Amino acid sequence: MTSSPGSPLPPPEKHRRPRRHRSLTSAQNTGNKVTVPQSGEPRAGAPGLTPAQAFDALYAYCSPALVRQTYLLTGRRELARESVEHAFQLAWQRWPEVARDRDPAGWVRATAYEYALSPWHRFRRRHRYPDPPPADPADRALLQALLDLPPVYRRTLVLYDGVGLGLPETAAETEASTPAAANRVTHARAELAARVPSLSDPAALHRRLTELASTERLRPTGSTTVRTVGERRTRLWTQAAIAFTVTIIGATTLTLRTAPTRYEPPLSPAQAIQGVPPKPALGPLSSTEQRLRAKLQKASEQGPERLLPLPG
């Protein structure tokens, strides 16, 4: 490969594939290979079809190849199926948007790739250990070399050399500029060629990617099951959201009804005070006090003005 990292790359060379291998972009319906040109992809909003029929047609066209592509990204069989099912369930939830999209297959593919490459999968118990590698040593070396690439490089390489998208389409789907996508493809090819020297030719790389994906028997779930599970999951999430909203409203209402409307300072707890002398008890009056009391009682009505003021 002689192109510079920043220059656009030529598309992968066309070649004849063995009949026993299935292309990463071929369609499949009920187990039979169906040849559909790139410009003849089924329109999701084709007239005369119900939404369910249009969804089933898109699923039958895209899901077999999409599962194989996702396997190349992750190296995990169950995660590949789960990613494709998640993408189509999300597409069914947003079917009016997907049906009007210029490229419904690209919409689903981008969603499946994003889910498959999510870093949160590493925290799941089922993904703590890798899947059994392919039996063929050559396939095992190629898959390990792919998985050692950074995720964004791996995705760009699969789109360009595996799916066969053009460089502008690859850049648009990976949300990068065209020179950046060309740079990623260049470095990814160089890394693979360093690990597997026989893959220095882009045509050989495309053929080996197709063969590696075809060796795994990856069959997607039926479209009816995908739609049913997606609808059930949507209903559960909707019910959970409604229940959570009702709970928040009820808790807020209860708080407003029971909360005090003014500040009431708390009463300090009672404490015993030490060192206060006891109150003395009244004892008997002395003779002097008794005479004074008798004098005051007798002179209280006729006493001086300080005791009984007289009107002027």
Wavefront OBJ file of the C-alpha trace (Angstrom):
o trace
v 0.000 0.000 0.000
v 1.633 3.232 -1.166
v -0.896 5.933 -0.260
v 0.040 8.448 2.387
v -1.843 8.494 5.711
v -3.770 11.627 4.823
v -4.606 10.771 1.222
v -7.857 9.095 0.112
v -7.607 5.343 -0.363
v -8.870 3.481 -3.404
v -11.793 1.149 -2.800
v -11.021 -2.547 -2.216
v -10.373 -4.438 -5.412
v -13.173 -6.566 -6.755
v -12.511 -10.272 -6.777
v -14.364 -13.512 -7.116
v -15.239 -15.178 -3.843
v -15.589 -18.924 -3.404
v -19.159 -20.111 -3.548
v -18.937 -21.662 -0.114
v -18.353 -18.250 1.533
v -20.981 -15.575 2.065
v -20.119 -11.934 1.611
v -20.298 -9.505 4.488
v -22.876 -7.513 2.509
v -24.921 -10.300 0.921
v -28.614 -10.666 1.739
v -30.162 -13.864 3.011
v -33.797 -14.876 3.280
v -34.942 -18.242 4.709
v -31.452 -19.669 4.255
v -31.145 -18.907 0.521
v -28.640 -16.438 -0.848
v -30.273 -13.494 -2.539
v -28.167 -11.215 -4.719
v -29.244 -7.599 -4.323
v -27.224 -4.756 -5.881
v -26.056 -1.976 -3.622
v -28.362 0.485 -5.362
v -31.309 -1.827 -4.995
v -31.566 -2.062 -1.250
v -35.171 -2.478 -0.114
v -36.764 0.751 0.894
v -38.180 0.626 4.414
v -41.065 2.835 3.401
v -41.954 0.979 0.197
v -45.584 1.539 -0.858
v -48.029 -1.323 -0.376
v -46.271 -2.705 2.707
v -47.412 -2.442 6.274
v -44.832 -1.211 8.828
v -44.357 -4.769 10.112
v -43.820 -6.140 6.596
v -41.357 -3.386 5.740
v -39.478 -4.022 8.996
v -39.353 -7.764 8.320
v -37.997 -7.123 4.825
v -35.265 -4.861 6.173
v -34.440 -7.374 8.897
v -34.220 -10.286 6.443
v -31.982 -8.242 4.182
v -29.567 -6.833 6.769
v -29.446 -9.048 9.845
v -27.457 -12.085 8.530
v -24.598 -9.985 7.198
v -24.791 -7.549 10.112
v -24.307 -10.342 12.664
v -21.149 -11.445 10.854
v -19.816 -7.889 10.708
v -20.466 -7.349 14.412
v -18.650 -10.591 15.212
v -15.534 -9.197 13.529
v -15.803 -6.110 15.748
v -16.213 -7.928 19.057
v -15.052 -11.528 18.665
v -18.112 -12.566 20.706
v -20.924 -14.537 19.165
v -23.683 -13.753 21.659
v -22.766 -10.082 21.787
v -22.956 -9.921 18.000
v -26.513 -11.309 18.014
v -27.492 -9.073 20.933
v -26.143 -5.972 19.201
v -28.112 -6.663 16.032
v -31.297 -7.399 17.966
v -30.860 -4.212 20.011
v -30.356 -2.156 16.859
v -33.495 -3.537 15.200
v -35.559 -3.176 18.367
v -34.532 0.478 18.511
v -35.334 0.795 14.811
v -38.828 -0.631 15.404
v -39.411 1.834 18.246
v -38.412 4.691 15.915
v -39.817 3.179 12.773
v -41.304 6.376 11.295
v -37.859 7.968 11.514
v -36.046 4.912 10.138
v -38.571 4.391 7.337
v -37.958 7.917 6.040
v -34.178 7.647 6.344
v -32.166 7.709 3.116
v -30.271 4.569 4.188
v -32.244 2.422 6.694
v -29.596 -0.317 6.529
v -26.878 2.187 7.406
v -28.982 3.505 10.309
v -29.292 0.009 11.788
v -25.652 -0.819 11.105
v -24.403 2.299 12.870
v -26.626 1.561 15.881
v -25.431 -2.051 16.076
v -21.779 -1.021 15.849
v -22.185 1.594 18.575
v -23.808 -0.938 20.905
v -21.258 -3.650 20.144
v -18.270 -1.376 20.827
v -19.698 0.128 24.008
v -17.060 -0.009 26.787
v -19.738 -0.835 29.384
v -19.866 -4.463 28.225
v -16.626 -5.163 30.054
v -18.465 -4.861 33.378
v -20.984 -7.580 32.486
v -20.387 -10.968 34.032
v -20.874 -12.894 30.804
v -18.214 -10.798 29.046
v -15.465 -11.153 31.617
v -13.975 -14.055 29.709
v -13.413 -14.223 25.932
v -15.289 -16.587 23.666
v -13.553 -19.720 22.343
v -11.380 -18.689 19.392
v -11.849 -20.160 15.881
v -10.447 -23.625 15.306
v -8.304 -22.629 12.309
v -4.959 -21.110 13.413
v -5.046 -18.601 10.526
v -8.533 -17.434 11.490
v -7.490 -17.257 15.119
v -4.467 -15.086 14.267
v -6.555 -12.752 12.093
v -9.272 -12.351 14.715
v -6.742 -11.643 17.450
v -5.033 -9.076 15.241
v -8.381 -7.391 14.637
v -9.253 -7.313 18.328
v -5.865 -5.784 19.175
v -6.683 -2.745 17.032
v -8.282 0.291 18.707
v -12.078 0.117 18.387
v -12.349 3.109 16.050
v -9.638 1.673 13.752
v -11.301 -1.736 13.815
v -14.679 -0.246 12.904
v -13.236 1.802 10.052
v -11.385 -1.214 8.656
v -14.455 -3.459 8.777
v -16.574 -0.833 7.035
v -14.024 -0.100 4.329
v -12.339 -3.465 3.669
v -15.075 -5.762 4.970
v -18.391 -4.168 4.047
v -16.906 -2.363 1.041
v -18.162 1.157 1.732
v -16.506 4.066 -0.012
v -14.147 6.295 1.878
v -16.629 9.223 2.204
v -19.384 6.872 3.442
v -16.967 5.262 5.909
v -15.915 8.670 7.207
v -19.527 9.785 7.580
v -20.569 6.659 9.472
v -17.598 6.876 11.846
v -18.154 10.638 12.315
v -14.700 11.534 11.023
v -13.273 13.525 8.161
v -12.237 11.754 4.975
v -8.472 12.232 5.582
v -8.887 10.922 9.141
v -10.735 7.831 7.893
v -8.029 7.238 5.275
v -5.389 7.553 7.979
v -7.176 5.016 10.167
v -7.477 2.514 7.311
v -3.792 2.965 6.458
v -2.604 2.344 10.000
v -5.033 -0.549 10.536
v -3.822 -2.253 7.366
v -0.230 -1.713 8.424
v -0.882 -3.247 11.849
v -2.594 -6.277 10.348
v 0.163 -6.736 7.760
v 2.755 -6.626 10.537
v 0.895 -9.341 12.431
v -0.195 -11.380 9.392
v 2.110 -10.660 6.411
v -0.207 -12.366 3.924
v -2.803 -9.620 4.427
v -0.743 -6.813 2.916
v -2.905 -6.975 -0.224
v -6.324 -5.240 0.259
v -8.037 -7.877 -1.899
v -6.603 -10.662 0.249
v -7.681 -8.793 3.378
v -11.241 -8.492 2.102
v -11.318 -12.182 1.215
v -9.959 -13.252 4.596
v -12.426 -11.038 6.485
v -15.265 -12.614 4.524
v -13.973 -16.123 5.180
v -13.459 -15.449 8.891
v -17.003 -14.171 9.316
v -18.443 -17.048 7.283
v -16.810 -19.780 9.356
v -19.004 -18.929 12.353
v -22.575 -20.160 12.197
v -24.242 -17.004 13.407
v -27.985 -17.017 12.843
v -30.029 -14.028 13.987
v -33.334 -14.344 15.793
v -36.553 -14.142 13.804
v -37.907 -10.707 13.014
v -41.230 -11.420 14.734
v -39.435 -12.284 17.949
v -37.350 -9.134 17.734
v -40.441 -6.976 17.266
v -42.331 -8.715 20.083
v -39.458 -8.483 22.551
v -38.888 -4.856 21.626
v -42.547 -3.962 22.136
v -42.658 -5.791 25.467
v -39.513 -4.055 26.648
v -40.906 -0.691 25.594
v -44.110 -1.317 27.531
v -42.146 -2.320 30.641
v -39.988 0.786 30.479
v -43.046 2.955 29.914
v -44.848 1.425 32.884
v -41.749 1.809 35.038
v -41.433 5.464 34.034
v -45.108 6.081 34.824
v -44.822 4.344 38.203
v -41.702 6.321 39.059
v -43.396 9.581 38.071
v -46.475 8.774 40.170
v -44.238 7.923 43.125
v -42.411 11.231 42.860
v -45.700 13.165 42.609
v -47.149 11.331 45.614
v -44.050 11.911 47.720
v -44.030 15.596 46.792
v -47.733 15.975 47.649
v -47.299 14.224 50.994
v -44.356 16.435 51.833
v -46.322 19.581 51.044
v -49.257 18.431 53.182
v -47.238 17.409 56.221
v -44.413 19.937 56.200
v -44.680 22.806 58.788
v -45.603 26.241 57.451
v -43.544 28.216 60.034
v -40.384 27.733 61.947
v -40.761 26.277 65.402
v -37.568 26.341 67.420
v -36.933 23.076 69.180
v -37.289 22.921 72.971
v -34.041 22.384 74.757
v -34.021 19.375 77.041
v -34.369 19.937 80.807
v -31.155 20.003 82.777
v -30.559 19.986 86.543
v -28.918 23.180 87.903
v -26.406 22.651 90.615
v -25.279 25.104 93.343
v -28.592 26.975 93.933
v -29.407 27.398 97.662
v -32.721 25.964 98.712
v -35.647 28.342 99.319
v -35.923 29.065 103.026
v -39.105 28.103 104.789
v -41.166 30.777 106.663
v -40.769 30.465 110.359
v -42.758 32.021 113.261
v -42.720 35.835 113.576
v -40.790 37.445 116.350
v -42.434 39.757 118.876
v -41.121 42.828 117.026
v -42.474 41.588 113.700
v -45.823 40.819 115.255
v -46.121 44.389 116.696
v -45.190 45.863 113.299
v -47.795 43.770 111.528
v -50.487 44.823 114.010
v -49.535 48.441 113.617
v -49.729 48.251 109.832
v -53.076 46.533 109.894
v -54.583 49.202 112.150
v -53.075 52.226 110.365
v -53.601 51.010 106.815
v -56.871 52.908 106.314
v -56.039 56.054 108.247
v -52.344 56.167 107.723
v -50.193 58.797 105.943
v -50.642 59.576 102.231
v -47.888 57.199 101.172
v -50.047 54.332 102.346
v -53.482 55.655 101.351
v -53.506 58.681 98.958
v -56.334 61.136 99.560
v -58.127 62.920 96.734
v -57.064 66.551 96.293
l 1 2 3 4 5 6 7 8 9 10 11 12 13 14 15 16 17 18 19 20 21 22 23 24 25 26 27 28 29 30 31 32 33 34 35 36 37 38 39 40 41 42 43 44 45 46 47 48 49 50 51 52 53 54 55 56 57 58 59 60 61 62 63 64 65 66 67 68 69 70 71 72 73 74 75 76 77 78 79 80 81 82 83 84 85 86 87 88 89 90 91 92 93 94 95 96 97 98 99 100 101 102 103 104 105 106 107 108 109 110 111 112 113 114 115 116 117 118 119 120 121 122 123 124 125 126 127 128 129 130 131 132 133 134 135 136 137 138 139 140 141 142 143 144 145 146 147 148 149 150 151 152 153 154 155 156 157 158 159 160 161 162 163 164 165 166 167 168 169 170 171 172 173 174 175 176 177 178 179 180 181 182 183 184 185 186 187 188 189 190 191 192 193 194 195 196 197 198 199 200 201 202 203 204 205 206 207 208 209 210 211 212 213 214 215 216 217 218 219 220 221 222 223 224 225 226 227 228 229 230 231 232 233 234 235 236 237 238 239 240 241 242 243 244 245 246 247 248 249 250 251 252 253 254 255 256 257 258 259 260 261 262 263 264 265 266 267 268 269 270 271 272 273 274 275 276 277 278 279 280 281 282 283 284 285 286 287 288 289 290 291 292 293 294 295 296 297 298 299 300 301 302 303 304 305 306 307 308 309 310 311 312
